[in-house]
Amino acid sequence: MSAPEPRTGPVGIGIIGAGVISGTYLENLTSFPDVKVHAIGDLFPEAAKARAEAHGVPHHGGIDAVLGNDDVEIVINLTIPAAHVDVSLQAIAAGKHVWSEKPVALDREGGRQLIEAAAAAGVRLGCAPDTFLGTGLQTALGALRRGDIGTPLTALTLMQSPGPESWHPNPAFLFQHGAGPLFDIGPYYFTLLVQAFGPVAAVAAVGSRSRASRVIGSGPKAGESFEVTVPTHVSALAQFEGGQSSQSILSFDSPLQRHGFVEITGTEATLEVPDPNNFDGDVRIRRTGSEEWELLASTKALSTRGTGALEMARAIRAGRPHRVQGALAHHVVDVLISIDESIRTRSFVDVTSTVEAAEPLPADWDPTARTV
């Protein structure tokens, strides 16, 4: 298939998947002047209709309402993880660029298939998380590049919670293949670590599952139980190609809630990094010999979910590479799969894929500006 014809003006967007996260995407994408949302589709057309009416989207229905719409240039794939590859391949076959929610795939072959299909069709592939494009993580990564902590050496990341079943109205998929804290939350932390240190070379991990089933705590299914099939607590070590290392805990088994704990230590100081699940936050540094944390910056988000899709849309119009590449998402999935393999085999696992960290955003990046 030939690449899509060059166009001008706002980039056309179509969304497939009208679940919980689609509301945030729609709030942002309908506010960015450089994109225009034309359609939303879902396996349950009534859900797409409700979202479309709430956000002023003119077209809605099933998946074909998006794939068959000539005004749609980028398909935002917000389906459940198990459907990501199939839906993204359908969008690529329809000649659309693809922005996928994480993870881009559930296995290495699926990720490679998407990258190859997009390249053959001449379309773009991008994937969440795009939080490292937020002001919080961009500021922290800038501090690392400036050498504020000397040579970066190690990182410690922690995410602990009781699990999302207390608030999510349909949480079963978050405790099954393709999710759990490793695949649901892990992409945020390991995407950040790849931006900070470069690609991962090897991992080792242990994991556990505290309960075989859990109970939905809110919504119309409250009180129903569902099966847990994946580890709900993961402790992982990572060695990076550049020699750095990290330790990470990802847990849905903790009564203590600790979200977004990231410390990166160098030869001269330790940097406290904002929550990689968010787009803003405080950046602090603690220098060698000091007992106090120094505030480097207190940042506010310019935008949230959909920022990476906007950056890709602008890159399409400018004819340059976009920053949140499918290859980055594939490498992170490779890391997560390797961690899962290490848990099962009780051994170190080499990560065979590699990738380059993304270029920083320009200092004058403004998602609310009209640039195309």
HELIX and SHEET records of a PDB file:
HELIX    1   1 SER A   22  LEU A   29  1                                   8    
HELIX    2   2 PRO A   45  HIS A   55  1                                  11    
HELIX    3   3 ASP A   64  LEU A   67  1                                   4    
HELIX    4   4 PRO A   81  ALA A   83  5                                   3    
HELIX    5   5 HIS A   84  ALA A   93  1                                  10    
HELIX    6   6 ARG A  108  ALA A  121  1                                  14    
HELIX    7   7 THR A  131  LEU A  133  5                                   3    
HELIX    8   8 THR A  135  ARG A  146  1                                  12    
HELIX    9   9 PRO A  164  SER A  166  5                                   3    
HELIX   10  10 ALA A  172  PHE A  175  5                                   4    
HELIX   11  11 GLY A  180  ASP A  184  1                                   5    
HELIX   12  12 GLY A  186  PHE A  197  1                                  12    
HELIX   13  13 THR A  307  ALA A  318  1                                  12    
HELIX   14  14 GLY A  326  THR A  345  1                                  20    
SHEET    1   A 6 HIS A  59  GLY A  61  0                                        
SHEET    2   A 6 VAL A  35  GLY A  41  1                                        
SHEET    3   A 6 VAL A  11  ILE A  16  1                                        
SHEET    4   A 6 ILE A  74  ASN A  77  1                                        
SHEET    5   A 6 HIS A  97  SER A 100  1                                        
SHEET    6   A 6 LEU A 125  CYS A 127  1                                        
SHEET    1   B 9 GLU A 294  THR A 299  0                                        
SHEET    2   B 9 GLY A 281  ARG A 287 -1                                        
SHEET    3   B 9 ALA A 269  VAL A 273 -1                                        
SHEET    4   B 9 ARG A 258  GLY A 266 -1                                        
SHEET    5   B 9 PRO A 152  GLN A 160 -1                                        
SHEET    6   B 9 SER A 245  SER A 251  1                                        
SHEET    7   B 9 HIS A 233  PHE A 240 -1                                        
SHEET    8   B 9 VAL A 200  SER A 208 -1                                        
SHEET    9   B 9 VAL A 349  ASP A 350 -1                                        
SHEET    1   C 2 SER A 213  VAL A 215  0                                        
SHEET    2   C 2 SER A 225  GLU A 227 -1                                        
END                                                                             
